[in-house]
Amino acid sequence: MVNWIWLGMIALSVVFGAANGRVQQVTEAAFSGAQTGVTVCFGLISILVFWMGLMKIAEVSGIVRRLSLFMAPVVRWLFPDVPKDHPALGYILSNMSANLLGLGNAATPMGIRAMQELQKLNPNPAVATPAMCTLLALNTASITIVPTTLIAIRMNFGSAHPADIIGPTLLATAISTGAAIAADRWYRRKKRGAPPVQPPSASVAGRPPGQATAQPPASF
Protein backbone atom coordinates (compact mmCIF):
# COMPACT_ATOMS: atom_id res chain seq x y z
CA MET A 1 0.00 0.00 0.00
CA VAL A 2 2.82 2.42 0.84
CA ASN A 3 4.39 1.80 -2.57
CA TRP A 4 1.11 2.62 -4.27
CA ILE A 5 0.78 5.82 -2.24
CA TRP A 6 4.26 6.99 -3.26
CA LEU A 7 3.59 6.02 -6.88
CA GLY A 8 0.35 8.02 -6.82
CA MET A 9 2.09 11.08 -5.38
CA ILE A 10 4.81 10.93 -8.04
CA ALA A 11 2.29 10.46 -10.83
CA LEU A 12 0.16 13.37 -9.58
CA SER A 13 3.19 15.64 -9.37
CA VAL A 14 4.13 14.85 -12.97
CA VAL A 15 0.56 15.36 -14.17
CA PHE A 16 0.10 18.69 -12.39
CA GLY A 17 3.57 19.81 -13.48
CA ALA A 18 2.72 19.04 -17.10
CA ALA A 19 -0.66 20.75 -16.78
CA ASN A 20 1.02 23.93 -15.51
CA GLY A 21 3.93 23.79 -17.94
CA ARG A 22 6.50 23.03 -15.19
CA VAL A 23 7.77 19.60 -16.21
CA GLN A 24 11.31 20.95 -16.21
CA GLN A 25 10.96 22.05 -12.57
CA VAL A 26 9.57 18.64 -11.62
CA THR A 27 12.57 16.95 -13.24
CA GLU A 28 15.02 19.28 -11.49
CA ALA A 29 13.27 18.70 -8.15
CA ALA A 30 13.50 14.92 -8.61
CA PHE A 31 17.26 15.01 -9.21
CA SER A 32 17.78 17.56 -6.45
CA GLY A 33 15.82 15.41 -3.99
CA ALA A 34 17.84 12.34 -4.92
CA GLN A 35 21.08 14.26 -4.35
CA THR A 36 19.85 15.55 -0.98
CA GLY A 37 18.86 12.04 0.07
CA VAL A 38 22.34 10.70 -0.66
CA THR A 39 23.94 13.62 1.21
CA VAL A 40 21.75 13.09 4.26
CA CYS A 41 22.50 9.35 4.25
CA PHE A 42 26.24 9.98 4.25
CA GLY A 43 25.81 12.44 7.10
CA LEU A 44 23.80 9.94 9.12
CA ILE A 45 26.40 7.21 8.71
CA SER A 46 28.91 8.98 10.94
CA ILE A 47 26.51 9.69 13.79
CA LEU A 48 24.97 6.22 13.64
CA VAL A 49 28.37 4.54 13.63
CA PHE A 50 29.38 6.69 16.60
CA TRP A 51 26.34 5.83 18.71
CA MET A 52 26.27 2.17 17.72
CA GLY A 53 29.93 1.98 18.66
CA LEU A 54 29.10 3.45 22.05
CA MET A 55 26.30 0.92 22.45
CA LYS A 56 28.73 -1.88 21.63
CA ILE A 57 31.13 -0.59 24.26
CA ALA A 58 28.27 -0.37 26.73
CA GLU A 59 27.29 -3.95 25.88
CA VAL A 60 30.79 -5.32 26.39
CA SER A 61 31.27 -3.36 29.62
CA GLY A 62 27.96 -4.62 31.05
CA ILE A 63 26.13 -1.29 31.04
CA VAL A 64 23.45 -2.60 28.68
CA ARG A 65 22.89 -5.61 30.92
CA ARG A 66 22.48 -3.37 33.96
CA LEU A 67 20.14 -1.13 32.01
CA SER A 68 18.15 -4.20 31.02
CA LEU A 69 17.93 -5.30 34.64
CA PHE A 70 16.75 -1.80 35.57
CA MET A 71 14.10 -1.80 32.82
CA ALA A 72 13.10 -5.43 33.34
CA PRO A 73 10.29 -4.70 35.86
CA VAL A 74 8.79 -2.15 33.47
CA VAL A 75 8.98 -4.58 30.57
CA ARG A 76 7.43 -7.35 32.67
CA TRP A 77 4.53 -5.00 33.52
CA LEU A 78 4.10 -3.96 29.90
CA PHE A 79 4.30 -7.55 28.62
CA PRO A 80 2.72 -9.73 31.33
CA ASP A 81 1.78 -12.49 28.85
CA VAL A 82 5.39 -13.11 27.74
CA PRO A 83 7.10 -15.86 29.79
CA LYS A 84 10.04 -14.85 31.93
CA ASP A 85 13.47 -15.37 30.34
CA HIS A 86 11.90 -15.67 26.88
CA PRO A 87 14.20 -14.43 24.04
CA ALA A 88 11.57 -11.91 22.99
CA LEU A 89 12.15 -9.90 26.17
CA GLY A 90 15.82 -9.41 25.32
CA TYR A 91 15.00 -8.10 21.85
CA ILE A 92 12.29 -5.86 23.31
CA LEU A 93 14.79 -4.37 25.76
CA SER A 94 17.28 -3.76 22.94
CA ASN A 95 14.56 -2.13 20.84
CA MET A 96 13.52 0.15 23.68
CA SER A 97 17.13 1.08 24.48
CA ALA A 98 17.83 2.05 20.86
CA ASN A 99 14.65 4.13 20.73
CA LEU A 100 15.63 5.93 23.92
CA LEU A 101 18.78 7.09 22.12
CA GLY A 102 16.87 8.05 18.99
CA LEU A 103 18.49 5.30 16.92
CA GLY A 104 15.46 4.30 14.90
CA ASN A 105 17.53 2.45 12.30
CA ALA A 106 19.16 0.37 15.03
CA ALA A 107 15.84 -0.24 16.80
CA THR A 108 14.06 -1.62 13.72
CA PRO A 109 16.01 -4.92 13.42
CA MET A 110 15.55 -5.60 17.13
CA GLY A 111 11.85 -4.87 16.84
CA ILE A 112 11.52 -7.29 13.93
CA ARG A 113 13.33 -10.03 15.85
CA ALA A 114 11.11 -9.39 18.86
CA MET A 115 8.01 -9.72 16.67
CA GLN A 116 9.32 -12.99 15.27
CA GLU A 117 9.83 -14.35 18.78
CA LEU A 118 6.40 -13.16 19.90
CA GLN A 119 4.85 -14.87 16.89
CA LYS A 120 6.20 -18.16 18.21
CA LEU A 121 3.98 -17.64 21.28
CA ASN A 122 0.94 -16.78 19.17
CA PRO A 123 -1.74 -19.51 19.26
CA ASN A 124 -3.46 -17.93 16.25
CA PRO A 125 -0.92 -16.66 13.67
CA ALA A 126 -3.67 -14.82 11.77
CA VAL A 127 -4.37 -12.48 14.71
CA ALA A 128 -1.88 -10.22 16.48
CA THR A 129 -1.43 -10.91 20.19
CA PRO A 130 -1.70 -8.19 22.85
CA ALA A 131 2.07 -8.33 23.34
CA MET A 132 2.68 -7.71 19.63
CA CYS A 133 0.30 -4.73 19.66
CA THR A 134 2.01 -3.36 22.77
CA LEU A 135 5.43 -3.60 21.13
CA LEU A 136 4.20 -1.90 17.96
CA ALA A 137 2.64 0.95 19.96
CA LEU A 138 5.76 1.49 22.08
CA ASN A 139 8.09 1.32 19.08
CA THR A 140 5.99 3.92 17.25
CA ALA A 141 5.55 6.33 20.18
CA SER A 142 8.74 5.59 22.10
CA ILE A 143 10.10 8.18 24.49
CA THR A 144 13.40 9.58 23.19
CA ILE A 145 16.02 11.01 25.50
CA VAL A 146 18.54 11.93 22.79
CA PRO A 147 17.08 12.33 19.26
CA THR A 148 20.35 11.29 17.64
CA THR A 149 19.05 10.94 14.08
CA LEU A 150 17.25 14.29 14.10
CA ILE A 151 20.30 16.03 15.53
CA ALA A 152 22.41 14.57 12.74
CA ILE A 153 19.92 15.76 10.10
CA ARG A 154 19.90 19.28 11.58
CA MET A 155 23.70 19.31 11.58
CA ASN A 156 23.75 18.31 7.90
CA PHE A 157 21.46 21.21 7.01
CA GLY A 158 23.59 23.75 8.87
CA SER A 159 21.57 24.28 12.04
CA ALA A 160 23.29 26.68 14.45
CA HIS A 161 22.02 24.77 17.48
CA PRO A 162 21.11 21.22 16.38
CA ALA A 163 20.69 19.93 19.95
CA ASP A 164 17.99 22.47 20.87
CA ILE A 165 15.31 19.91 20.01
CA ILE A 166 16.25 17.60 22.90
CA GLY A 167 13.86 19.24 25.36
CA PRO A 168 10.82 19.49 23.05
CA THR A 169 11.45 15.99 21.71
CA LEU A 170 11.64 14.54 25.22
CA LEU A 171 8.38 16.25 26.19
CA ALA A 172 6.55 15.25 23.01
CA THR A 173 7.68 11.62 23.11
CA ALA A 174 6.89 11.35 26.82
CA ILE A 175 3.32 12.43 26.08
CA SER A 176 3.04 10.06 23.11
CA THR A 177 4.42 7.15 25.15
CA GLY A 178 2.01 7.86 27.98
CA ALA A 179 -0.90 7.93 25.52
CA ALA A 180 0.26 4.67 23.92
CA ILE A 181 0.53 2.92 27.29
CA ALA A 182 -2.88 4.22 28.40
CA ALA A 183 -4.49 2.99 25.17
CA ASP A 184 -2.71 -0.34 25.52
CA ARG A 185 -3.98 -0.86 29.09
CA TRP A 186 -7.51 0.08 28.04
CA TYR A 187 -7.55 -2.37 25.15
CA ARG A 188 -6.09 -5.11 27.34
CA ARG A 189 -8.91 -4.68 29.85
CA LYS A 190 -11.40 -4.69 26.98
CA LYS A 191 -9.80 -7.84 25.58
CA ARG A 192 -10.29 -9.73 28.85
CA GLY A 193 -14.06 -9.40 28.55
CA ALA A 194 -14.21 -10.38 24.87
CA PRO A 195 -14.65 -13.99 23.68
CA PRO A 196 -11.44 -15.61 22.42
CA VAL A 197 -10.78 -15.56 18.68
CA GLN A 198 -10.67 -19.08 17.29
CA PRO A 199 -7.81 -19.95 14.92
CA PRO A 200 -8.82 -20.54 11.30
CA SER A 201 -9.66 -24.16 10.63
CA ALA A 202 -8.42 -26.17 7.68
CA SER A 203 -11.93 -26.44 6.27
CA VAL A 204 -14.60 -23.74 6.53
CA ALA A 205 -18.22 -24.39 5.58
CA GLY A 206 -17.30 -27.53 3.68
CA ARG A 207 -14.48 -25.97 1.65
CA PRO A 208 -11.45 -28.14 0.96
CA PRO A 209 -8.33 -27.31 3.02
CA GLY A 210 -6.38 -26.03 0.02
CA GLN A 211 -8.99 -23.43 -0.97
CA ALA A 212 -8.33 -19.84 0.09
CA THR A 213 -10.63 -18.52 2.78
CA ALA A 214 -11.18 -15.05 4.18
CA GLN A 215 -9.00 -14.50 7.24
CA PRO A 216 -10.20 -12.47 10.21
CA PRO A 217 -8.63 -9.02 10.46
CA ALA A 218 -5.84 -8.49 12.98
CA SER A 219 -7.32 -7.37 16.27
CA PHE A 220 -6.15 -6.67 19.75
ChimeraX attribute file (.defattr): number of C-alpha atoms within 10 A of each C-alpha:
attribute: neighborCount
match mode: 1-to-1
recipient: residues
	/A:1	6
	/A:2	7
	/A:3	8
	/A:4	9
	/A:5	10
	/A:6	11
	/A:7	12
	/A:8	12
	/A:9	12
	/A:10	13
	/A:11	12
	/A:12	12
	/A:13	15
	/A:14	18
	/A:15	15
	/A:16	13
	/A:17	16
	/A:18	14
	/A:19	10
	/A:20	9
	/A:21	11
	/A:22	14
	/A:23	16
	/A:24	12
	/A:25	12
	/A:26	18
	/A:27	13
	/A:28	11
	/A:29	12
	/A:30	13
	/A:31	11
	/A:32	11
	/A:33	12
	/A:34	12
	/A:35	11
	/A:36	13
	/A:37	12
	/A:38	11
	/A:39	14
	/A:40	17
	/A:41	13
	/A:42	12
	/A:43	17
	/A:44	20
	/A:45	12
	/A:46	12
	/A:47	17
	/A:48	19
	/A:49	11
	/A:50	12
	/A:51	17
	/A:52	16
	/A:53	12
	/A:54	12
	/A:55	17
	/A:56	14
	/A:57	13
	/A:58	15
	/A:59	14
	/A:60	11
	/A:61	11
	/A:62	12
	/A:63	14
	/A:64	18
	/A:65	16
	/A:66	13
	/A:67	15
	/A:68	20
	/A:69	13
	/A:70	11
	/A:71	14
	/A:72	16
	/A:73	11
	/A:74	12
	/A:75	18
	/A:76	14
	/A:77	10
	/A:78	17
	/A:79	18
	/A:80	12
	/A:81	12
	/A:82	18
	/A:83	12
	/A:84	12
	/A:85	8
	/A:86	12
	/A:87	14
	/A:88	23
	/A:89	21
	/A:90	18
	/A:91	21
	/A:92	26
	/A:93	23
	/A:94	23
	/A:95	26
	/A:96	26
	/A:97	22
	/A:98	24
	/A:99	26
	/A:100	20
	/A:101	20
	/A:102	24
	/A:103	23
	/A:104	20
	/A:105	12
	/A:106	18
	/A:107	22
	/A:108	16
	/A:109	14
	/A:110	20
	/A:111	22
	/A:112	15
	/A:113	17
	/A:114	22
	/A:115	20
	/A:116	15
	/A:117	18
	/A:118	22
	/A:119	19
	/A:120	11
	/A:121	16
	/A:122	16
	/A:123	13
	/A:124	14
	/A:125	13
	/A:126	17
	/A:127	20
	/A:128	18
	/A:129	19
	/A:130	22
	/A:131	22
	/A:132	19
	/A:133	18
	/A:134	21
	/A:135	22
	/A:136	16
	/A:137	18
	/A:138	22
	/A:139	21
	/A:140	15
	/A:141	20
	/A:142	27
	/A:143	25
	/A:144	24
	/A:145	17
	/A:146	19
	/A:147	21
	/A:148	21
	/A:149	19
	/A:150	18
	/A:151	20
	/A:152	21
	/A:153	18
	/A:154	16
	/A:155	17
	/A:156	16
	/A:157	13
	/A:158	9
	/A:159	13
	/A:160	9
	/A:161	10
	/A:162	16
	/A:163	16
	/A:164	11
	/A:165	15
	/A:166	17
	/A:167	13
	/A:168	10
	/A:169	18
	/A:170	18
	/A:171	15
	/A:172	16
	/A:173	18
	/A:174	17
	/A:175	15
	/A:176	18
	/A:177	20
	/A:178	16
	/A:179	15
	/A:180	20
	/A:181	17
	/A:182	12
	/A:183	13
	/A:184	21
	/A:185	15
	/A:186	11
	/A:187	15
	/A:188	17
	/A:189	10
	/A:190	11
	/A:191	14
	/A:192	9
	/A:193	8
	/A:194	9
	/A:195	7
	/A:196	8
	/A:197	12
	/A:198	11
	/A:199	13
	/A:200	15
	/A:201	9
	/A:202	13
	/A:203	13
	/A:204	13
	/A:205	7
	/A:206	7
	/A:207	11
	/A:208	11
	/A:209	11
	/A:210	8
	/A:211	9
	/A:212	11
	/A:213	15
	/A:214	7
	/A:215	10
	/A:216	12
	/A:217	9
	/A:218	11
	/A:219	12
	/A:220	16
